Amino acid sequence: MTDLLFSVKDLVVLVSGGSRGIGRSLAEGFAERGSRVLITGRDEQTLKTTANEISKGTIPVEYIVCNVADPEQIARMVNTAVEKAGRIDCLLNVAGVNVRKRVEQYSIEEFDGILDINLKGAFLVAQAVGRRMIEQKTGGSIMNIDSLNSFRPLKGVQPYAMSKAAISAMTRGMAMEWGEHAIRVNALAPGFILTDLTKKLWADPVMQEWNLANCPLKRLGQPEDLIGTAIFLASDAARFLTGQVIYVDGGITCGVHWPIPLS
Ligand code: NAI
């Protein structure tokens, strides 16, 4: 028997950055549980392939092309989503990029490129969807994909870490303003998850060893590890939960580990 408290069946779920990695996995998780899922991203062919591959539920996954660095495309994409599905119940605000460098080496173009997608893009997508949810008068759930970097920044990713710290602030701010419309806004902050964005980094045995020593659950995360928390946040089970940043990170933000044995 399915517990209706955690049901996401028939919810209309929009996923920005849903063509691969974490966005794809979350989209698939909702589709398998009966949600009507629309994925967005920049490349039509990739979106089409992904939508076909993850259409395992009763309702086929649809796609809409949208580069979140372009405000006009965002406005069009949200209109199209509402035309297709009639409403939006849940937004997974996933699209994000990273460039690893020392602080003194970033160009203005690189800085803007990261912030335009990770912060301005995420704000504009949430704003456009929030406006719709307010008009619909049905409430909704917005999930911004944050990062363990918002808790404490890693060296070598400062514009990225700044964008994610701002996502935490944005989440709390939107939660305060939109609570009166029954729109809940939370952030899901992954720890180290193996995806195309990070696979080169984690191919290094030194990095793998470091993670084993520092992650209480002793492994890297997989995109599927995030599905349960996302389903919970979208469902009625989280109906009194808003403005929170939930770290799904195998415990890596718990504290600093001693490099020597305890006894
Ligand atoms: P990924 O590179 O595999 O996927 C990123 C997704 O965002 C892709 O679907 C890509 O097409 C989309 N995207 C990028 N720029 C876009 C744009 N301008 N317009 C529309 N879509 C765009 O990366 P991954 O690992 O799946 O990351 C997804 C999110 O999770 C990002 O926000 C990232 O910052 C966050 N995250 C990832 C972690 C990890 O360890 N992989 C850890 C913490 C947070």
Boltz pocket constraint, residues with backbone or C-beta under 6 A from the ligand:
constraints:
  - pocket:
      binder: B
      contacts: [[A, 16], [A, 17], [A, 18], [A, 19], [A, 20], [A, 21], [A, 22], [A, 23], [A, 40], [A, 41], [A, 42], [A, 66], [A, 67], [A, 68], [A, 69], [A, 93], [A, 94], [A, 95], [A, 96], [A, 97], [A, 117], [A, 145], [A, 146], [A, 147], [A, 148], [A, 189], [A, 190], [A, 191], [A, 192], [A, 193], [A, 194], [A, 195], [A, 196], [A, 197], [A, 198]]
      max_distance: 6.0
